[in-house]
Amino acid sequence: EVRKCLESKGITLRITMPYTPEQNGSAERENRTLVESARTMIHAGNFPIKLWAEAVNTAVYVLNRTGPTQVKDKSPMELWKGSQTVSVHNFEHLRIFGTQCFVHVPKQTRKKWDKKSTEGIFVGYCGEKDGFRVWIPESNKVLRSRDVIFGKEKIVSEKTQITMTLTQKNSEESEENSDSDNNEGITDDVSQETEKSQRRIIRPPKYLEDYVYFAACDIPTTVQAAIASEKSEEWRNAMNEEIASLKENETWKLVEPPQGKKILNNRWVFRVKTNSEGDLERYKARLVIKGCSQRFGVDYEETFSPVARFDTVRILLCTAALKSMHMMQFDVKTAFLYGHLEEEVYMKQPEGYDDETGRVCKLYRSLYGLKQAPRCWNKRLVSFLNKHSFNQSAADPCLFWCEVNNQYMFVVIYVDDGLVIGTNYTDLCLFISKLENEFRITVNENVGCFLGLQITRKEDGAIFVNQCAYIKKVLERFNMLNANPVKTPAELVGTSDLGNKCALSIPYREAIGALLYLSTGSRPDIAYAVSTAAEAVENPCEGHWTAVKRILRYLKGTMEMGLLYKNKGEGDLLRIYSDADYAGDESTRRSRTGIVCIYGDGAVTWKSQKQRSVVLSTTEAEYVAACEATKEAIWVNVLIGETTKENHIPTLFVDNASAIKLCKNPEFHKRSKHIDVRFHFIREKYNEGAIQIRHVPGSDQVADVLTKPLSREKFEKHRSNLGVVFLFRAADFERKC
């Protein structure tokens, strides 16, 4: 029957040979296009593989209406059905695969108080304009419906994000202190006009209509793309500079390919380097070896390389402010190339610089991409510092110090970046000159940005640390730059109704990652809010996303705030505050610990986290928090002792008298006999005289801001006590506790 049908249409049937798909190349190539499109749609939204059939059908539907043909301005569907049936410009009904949407539930299938719609994911079309196919994750079913309201659609290129809002603007930002929408009515008698207004689509600007054909090419991904770009000369110069650096370091030697040895491949990685304000500094090209094919125990052994902690950097900056020390910053160019390889590694010649002799590169120095490269570089730098009489810190392996004629100098390293402070400017210059003789470095005598921290030295010697430029980027990234600011990062009164689960398109995990970086860098005032929001990163609900947006709105109004380390007053005394919120977590009934170490009238370390086990009283919760604070105090005191060469006993401030009594008096009591032995560490340190414990009124407990949401007045008071201030108000900053 098939043959007869084909013959009636004038079609000749030809059967291909077995295992010879190239005889039907056109169809096979089209199948590949469809599979690649469907695979992209599935993985771009992290959807289950079981939706592959829906993705393929959607790819077929779209390509039939947008795919290229030999006839100009004609789509395959137009050629098949005729231009009178389908218009090449009629794309208004097309939607992005995976868009969150709401399917109308017919009144015949629901009860009076049931929801009028159900949430789902758009996965395809029904006919030309008959309707849409929507996958309902809860029931794992695909519904067909004409009445569908679509949420936000996002079209994203490599370097550009443009969000097209397809629903009416949320009213949550219409008022400064409101994070929720108005409650909907419970009547079924909704007017037809209201339904139409809800379905109205806000049209994107005309220039976005062809955005799907736009490809961001600011940063090329291949050598061919770099040479063909508008900045080809800049990229070529960057590549030449990289090759020159490799040859100068004698990174490799060209040899004949050895028998039985794996020859690793390589690639070029391009990027632009920006300054603390986000402005372009220079173009960079880096040759990277593909170390993914290396074998452990054969091609490499150790890979770990330590990096400095934010806490260490802040303590060092605080010390520089208190002791009026000089500061310099250096960056080692192509740092990984200085490491000496112990293993025998071979690599192909770099693309664009192959002499076509068939030889390969035998590596003598480490190269970016090698699994052991970070470790090799760290060993080389540590060896250099030890050679010049630097001692490695016992508290942080990335902090080094030396003493010459009662003059001290400290170096903290983070991979290839280094911060140097010292009491004598001449000694700093001498060390930098020695460093320049050993490595190719860039030096900045006016430290402005280190590890993403913007550093400002005031005329009176105080140091101000903030992340204003990064906050602005985060707000732009999540479309919150024009949001209405709020005065506190967390709601004073939470709600148990968190709403439905967040849509898959909401960048919750990305937002938490950005906020965690801020909260651990220079913003202890958001530590509690970020910590609680991060607990829901695996399964966020709408209420959690609202809380994240509130943190961003708070940052919008406090973008210029940061930590101020003064060079006078009581700053040289280490004070630790510990607090606990008893059974604050409603789901687990665990308490929350808040710890902050104040040095230089500013916070240098802080912590806001849930306790590991459930405690039975407020006293026990405070006792556990005090023990954690003691461990932090011991570490900070050791580090401060190394940087100042002074020995002070830190003071721990606790606002619970019973907890203080439990720390000082080791009586066996039925109410405390169950407390784990490890928490009695604080008793030992107190008896040794390693720490002092004092009572502080609850109103002056600085760590209170790290355990629970506070009113605006209390929050701003404790934020000031943390040392978090505006730069232009820093002169008016005074501690109040």
N, C-alpha and C positions, 0 to 999 in steps of 0.2 A: 504493500500500500504506500509505503514511503517513496519507493521508486516511481510509482505511478504519479503520485502527487508532485514530485520534483520534475518529472518529465512534462507534466501538464503546464508547469510554470516555466519551462525552458531551462531548467537547472540540471547540470551534469553532476552526477555523484562519482567522486573519486575517493577510494580508500587508501589511507597512508600505510606505509610499511610499519611493522612492529618496532617499537622503541625508536621511532624516527619522528619526533615532534616537529622538527624543523620543516617538514613537508607541509605542515599546516601552521606556518609561522605567525601569520596575522592573528589567528584566533588565539594561539598560545600567548602572544605578546599582550593581547587584550586581557586575557585571564590574569596575567601577571600584574597588569595595571590595576585591575579590580581587587586582587588580593592585597597588593601593597596599600591601596587606599583604605580597604577595610581594616587591615592590621593597624594602620595609623590611627583610625578612628577609635578602635578598641583600646589601644594603649595610651592614647592621649588623654582619655578620661578615666583610665584605670577601671574599665568595665570588665565583667567576666567574659571569658572566651566563648561561653555558650551563646553569646549574642552575635557570633560571627556571621550567621546567615542574614540577620537583620542588617548588619554592616555592609555585607556584599550587595544586598538588594538596594540599599540606600546609595551605594557607590554607583551601581548601574543606573539608578534613577537620575542622579545628578550628572553623570558623564553623558548620558543620552541627551541632556538638555544644555550642556555647557561644553562638551568635548569638541575637539577640532575636527574639521572635515576638509576635503579638497575644495569645497565651494566656500568662498569668502562670506563671512557673516551668516553662515547657515549651520545650525546644530544638527546632529544626527536625527533627532526627533522631527525637526522641520523637514529634512529631506525624506523621511519615512512617511510622515503624515501630511506634509504640505505646510507651507508658511501660513496659510489661512487658519490652520488648526492650532498651531503653537507658535508663539512669538519668542524670538531670541532674547528679548528684553523683559519677558514676563517671569521675573524671579522672585516676586514679592512673597510667594508662599513658601519659599525654601527656608529651611532652618538648619542650624548646626547640629550635627549628630551628638547626642548626649546632653542636650540642653534640658535644664530642669523645667518642668511644666506641670500644669494642673488640668486633669481631665474632668469634665462635667459629668456628674452622676445623674442619669435621668430620674425624674420623680417617680417613675413607675417601679424603680428598683431600690428606692430608699424610703426610710420612714421620716416622720415629720422632723425629728431632731437630729437626724444624721447629717453628716457633712455633705455639702452640695458638690464637692469636688474631691478628688484624690490625687496625691502627689505622685509623679512618675518621671521617667526619663524618655525623651524623644528618641526613637530609633528608626523611623521610616515613614513612608507615605502610602496612601491608599488611592490609587488612580491618579489622574492628572491634578485635580483639586478637590477630590472627594473627601479627604480627611487625612488623619495622621495615625501612625502606629506608636503607642506609648507603652514602655515597659514599666510595670509596677513592681519594685524590688520586694515589697512586703509579701505579696502573694505570688511573685515570680510568674506573672502572667503578662501577656501583651494584649492591650486593649486597642480597639479601633474606634475612633471618634472624630467628628467634625468640630466639636466644641472643645477647644483646647486653648488655655491661656499659657503663654510662654514667659519664662523668667528672663534672667539676664543671659545674653549671648556674648561670648568673648572670642575675638579673633586675635591671635597672638603670633607675632613673628619672633625672630631670634632676639632682637634687641628692643622691640617696641611692643607695648601693650596698649590696645585701644579697646575700651569697653563700650558696647552699645547697649544702652538700657532700653529694654523692650516693655517694661512695666512702668506704671506711674511712680514718681519719686516717693521713697519712703518718708513718712512724716516724722521719723524718729529724731531728725536733726533740726526740726523746726523750733524746738525749745532747747535751751542750754542744758537743763538738768533732766531731760526726759529721754529715756532709751527705749521706750516701748510704744507701739501703736495704740490707738484707741480701741477699746473693745468693740467687737462687732455685735450687732443686734441679734436676737435669737428668734425673730419672727420669720416665717416663710414668705410673707407678703412683701417681697422685694420688687420694686418697680422695674419695668423694662429699661427705663433710662439709666438706672444704676448699673445694670448688667452691661449695657453698651459702653458706658464710661470705663468700666473695669477692663473691657476687651480692647480699648483703644490703644494703639501702638504709637509710641513716640518715635518718629522717624529720625534716623541718623542723618547727618549732613550728607550732601550729594557726593562730596569728595571721598566718602567711605564706601560708595557703591562698588568700586572696583578694587577694594582693599585686599581681597583674596589673592589678587595677582601681584601684590607688593611683596618684595623680599628685602629685608634689611641686610645690607652688605657692608656695614661700617667695619665689621671685624671679619676678614676673610677666614675661611676654614681650610683652604688649600693654597698651594703655591700658585697654581694657575689663577685662582680667584684674586690673589694678592697682586699679581702682575697685571691682571686685566682691570683692576679697580682704578678709581681716580687718584688714589694715593699710592700708585705703584712705585714711584720714586722713593717715598718714605719707607715703604715696606722693604724695598730692595736694599736701601741703606741699612735698615735694621738687621736684615739677614746677613749682609756683609760684615756688620759689626759683630754679630754673633760668631761667624766663622773665624774672624780675626782673633777674637777672644779665645776660641778653641785652639787655634794654632799657636797663639802666644803661650798658652798653658801646656802645650804639648800633650793634648788630651788623647791623641791616638797616633798610630803609625800605620801606613798602608802596607798590607802584607797579602800574600796569596791565600786564598781560602783554605783553612786547615781541614784535614780529613776528620770526620766524626764530631765536629764542633757545630753547635747551633749558631747560626748567623742571625742576630736580631735585626728587626726592621726599625725604622725611625720615621718621624714626621715633624713638620713645622707647626708651631702654635703661635698665633698672632694675638696681640692685645695692645691696648693703649693704657698708659699709666697716667693717672690723674693726681692732682694735689689735694690738700685738705679741703679746698673749696669745691672740688669736683671738676676743675678745669683741666684741659688736656696738657700734659707735660711732655710726653714723647711717645713715639711708636716703638714697640718692642716685638722682636721675633726670637723665638726660642726653639732650638733643636731638641727634640724629646725622643728618647729611645723607647720603644714599645716593650717595657719590662714585664708586661702581662704574660709573656711566654717563658719567663725565667722559672727555673725549678729550684725549690728550697733544698739546701744542702749541696747543690751542684753549682748553681750560678750565684748564690748569695747565702748569707747566714743571718746576721743581725740586721734589722731594719729600723728599730726604734731610735728616735732622736728626741731628747727632751726640749721643751720650750718654756719660756718664762710665763709665770702666772700673772694675771691682771693684778692680783693682790701685791705681788712683789714690785711691780711697776709703780703702783700707787704709793706704796711705802717708800720707795726710792724717791719719788717726786716730792713726797711730804718731807723727807729728810733734807732734800735739796732746798726746800723753802725754809725750813727751820734753821738750817745751818748756813744759809746764804751761799750755797755751793754753785759752781759753774756747771753748765750742761752743754753737751754736744751730742749729735746724732750721726750715725754712719750707716750706710747700706752697701753691702758687698755685692758687686756686680758678678753675675754668673757664679754664685757662691758654690754650687754643687760641683763645679768643674775643678775645684781645688782639692777635693777629696782623693786620696790614693786608694786604688783598687787592690784588693788582696786576691780576688778571683780572676780567672782568665775569661774575658768577655770579648766577643767579636760582633761587629755591627756593619751593616751595609753603608755605602757612601751616601751622604745627604743628597736629597733631591735638589737639583739645580747646581750641584757642585761635584758631580760624578765625572771622573776623568775617562770613563769608558774603557778602563784597562782590565776590568773584572776583579780587581783587588778589593779587599774589605779592610775595615778599620779595626785594628787591635787596640782596645782601650787600656790606657794606663791611668787615666783619671776618671772619676765618676762623672756621670752625665745625668741630666734631668730625665726622669722616667725609670731609671734603675731603682730597684727596690732597696738597695743598700746605699743609695746616694745620700739621703739625709744623715745616716749614721756616719758615713765617711767624712762628710763635711764637718759634722759636730766634733769628731775626733781631731780633725786638723785644727779647728779653731781653738779647742781646749788645749791642745798641745802648744799652740802659739802663745796663749795666755799664761800657761804654766811656765813657759820658757822666759817670760818677762815678769816673773815673780808675782803673779796673781794667784790668790788662793780661792778655791771653790767653796761657795757657801754650804754650810751644813743644812740650811733650811730650804734652799732652792738651788738645784744643780746648774741653773742658768744664770746665777748671780756670782760675780767674781769681784774680789777686792784686793788692794795692795796698800802698803804703808811705806812711805819714804820720808824720813825726817819729820815725823809727826804730821805728815800731810797724807790724806786718804783719797783714794780714787776707787770708784765702783763702776762695773760694766755689767749690764744686763742684756742678754741676747735672746732673740726670737728668730730662729732659723738664720736668715742673712741680714736681719736688722739689729742694730745695737744702740743702746743709750748709755752714755758715759757721763758721770757726774764726779766732781772732785773739788777739793778745797783750794787747789792751786791751779790757776789757768795755764801756767807754763807747763805743768806736768801733763795736763790734758792735751795740749798741742804736741808735746813730745810723744805721747802714746799714739796719737792719730798719725804722726809722721811714720812711726814704726809700723803701724797698720798699713799705711799706704805703700810702704816698701815691700810688704808681704802679699797684699791683695790689691785688686783694683776696686776702689771704693769711692762713693760720693759722700761728702761731709756737709752737714748743716749745723752751723754754730748757733743759729736761732731755732731751737727745737719748736716745731709747729704742729707736727702730727706724728704720733708713734702708736702703732698697732690700732689705728682707727681712732685714737684719743686725740682730740684737739687740745694742745697745751699752750697756755698763755702766761707769760711771766709779767707780773705787774711791776710798777716802779718801786714799790716798797718791798719787793722780793717775794711776795706771795705768788702762788701758782694756782691757776684756774684750769680745771680739766672738764671738758664737755664733749658732746658728740652731736652738735647742732647740724652739721652737714649730713650726717648719716640719718638723723631723725627726719630731715626734710626729704631725703630719698625714700625712706620707708613710707612716709605719708603720701608721696607721689605714687609709689608702687601700689598702694592699696586704696587709691582714690579718696584720700581723707585730708588732702591739703586744704580744702575749702570747708571742712567740717566745723561745726560750732564747738568751741573749747568748753571743757568742764573743769571744775576746781579740784576734783579728787579723782584718782585713777580707778577707784572701786566704789560701788554702790554701798551706802551705809546700811541699808536693809536689803538683804538678798531675797530671792524668790525660789520656792521649791518647784514651781512650774517652769521648766526649761524649754518647753515647746517641742516641736518635732526635731528629728535629726537634721543636721546641716546637709545641704545639697553637696554633691561630690565636686561641684565647680567652685565652691568657696575655698579660698586658699588659707585655711585655718592653720595648717602645719607650718606654712611659710611665714605667716604672721607671728606665730609663737617663736619660731627660730630667730626672727629679727628682734623681737622684744626681749628675748633672753640675752641676746648679745648686748643690748642696751642696759638691761638691768644688772648685768655682771660687769659692765664697763665703768659707767659713771653715774648711773641713776638708781641708787638704792631706794628712792621713794616709790618706785613702781615694782619693787621686788615681790611684795606680797601679792599684788594683783596679777602679775605675770605667772607666779608660781601656781596660784590656784587655777588660772586659765590653762596652764600647761598640763594639769592633771587630766584634762578631757581631750587631749590631743588625738587619742585613738578613736574616740567616739563622740565628737562634739555635737551639741544641740544648738538650736537657734539662740537660746539664752547665753550659751558660752560665747558665741560669735558676737552677740551684743556687748558682752563684757570686754572682749578684745577690742571692739570698736571704741568703747569708752576709754580704754587705755590710750588708744591712738588720739582720741579727742583731747585727752589730758595733755599728751605730749605736744599737740598742736598749740596749746596755750602756754606751754613751758619749754618751748624748743631751745631757748637760749640758756636754760639753767644748767648748772654743773657743780662739781665739787670744788670748794675753795680750801686750799691748804695755806694757813697763815704762817708768818715767820716770827710771831711773838705771842705772848700770852702763856696759857697753860698747855700749849700744844705738845710740849715734849713729854708729857705724862700720858701713858697709855691707859685708857679707860675702856672697859668692856661692859656692855649692857646686855642682859639676857632676860627674856620674857617668854611666857607661854599662854596660849589660849586653850583652856581646858575643854576637851571634847568638842572642838570647834567644827570638825568634819561631821556632818549629819549622817553620811552614809556609812562611815567606818568608825565614828566616834573617837578617832584619834585626835590628839592635841597637836597644835602647831608651835614650833620653836622659832623664836626670833632672836638673832644675835647680831650685834654691831660692835666693831672695835673703832674707837675714836682716837685719832692721833693727829696732831697738828690742827686741832679744832675741826677736823673733817673725818668722815668715815673712810677707812682704808680697807676693811673687810666687812662683809655682812652676809647673813644667811637667813632665808625664810623657807622652812620645810616642815613637812609633817613628821611627827615622831614615829619611830619604827613599830612601836607596840602601843596598845591601849593602856592608859594609866587609870588609877582608881580615885584620884583626888587632884585638886588644884595644886596642893603642896608637892605631890609626886611629879606632876607635869613641870612645875617650876624647877624642881630638883634635877630632872632629866635635862632641861634646857641649860641649867647652870653648869652641868657636867660637860655638855657640848661646848659651851662658851669657854670653859677652862682649857679644853684641848686647843681651841682656836687661840686663846690668849698665850699659851705656852709657845706655840709656833710663831706667832707675831712678835713676841718678846725676844725670841732668839734672833729673828731677822733684824729687828730694830737694834739689838745689841751689836750685831755685826756691822750695821751701817753707821751707828753713832758712837760705838765703842763706849757706851755708857750702860750701866746696869741699874735698871729701875724695876721695882716690883709692881706688876700691873694690878689694877683694882677692878674687881668685878662688882657691878651694881645689880642687886636683885630687889624686887618690890614685894616679895613675899617673906614675912618674918619666919613662918614655920619652915620654909625651905632653907633659909639661912641657918636656922637652928639645927636642922638636919645635916647641913654641911659641916658645921662646927662641932656638933655633939654626936658622937657615934653610939648613942644609946640604942639598945635593942628594944624595939617597940612593935607591938602586934600590927600597928598600922603601917609600918615601914619594913617589916621583916621580909616581905616578898620582893622588894626592889632588887633588880639584877645587880650582881657584884660589880659589873663594869662601870656602873654609874657612881660607885663610891670612889672613883678616881679623884674626884674633886676633894674628898676628905684628905687623901694622901698629900695632894699638892698644897692644901691649906696648912696641914701640919708641918710640912717641909718649909713653909714660908715662901713658897714660889708664887703665891697669889694672895691678895687680900680680898675680903668679902665685906661689902657694906650694903646697908639698906638705903633704898631710894624711894621717895613717894611715888605712887602710881601715876600722878600727873606729870612727873618728870622722867618717867621711864621711856627713854628714847626708842628702845626696841619694840615698844608697843605698836609702832607703825608697821612692823614686819610680821605681826601676828593676826591682825584683823582690820577690817575697814573702820575708819574713824570719821568723825565729823570734820567739817572744813577747818574749824578753829584749831582742834587738836592736831589734825594732820599737818597744817602749815607750821605749827609750833615745832613738832618733832622733825619735820623736813628741814627746818632751819637749824635744829640741833645736830642733824646729820651733816651739816655743812653744804647742803644743796641750796644754792642761791643763784640769782641772776648776776651776770658779770657786771652790769652797770649799777647793781645795787650792792656789790661786794663790799664797798667801803663802809656801808651802813650795817653790815652783818655783825651781830653780837650774839654770843651764846647765852642761853637763858636757863641753863641747868648746871 
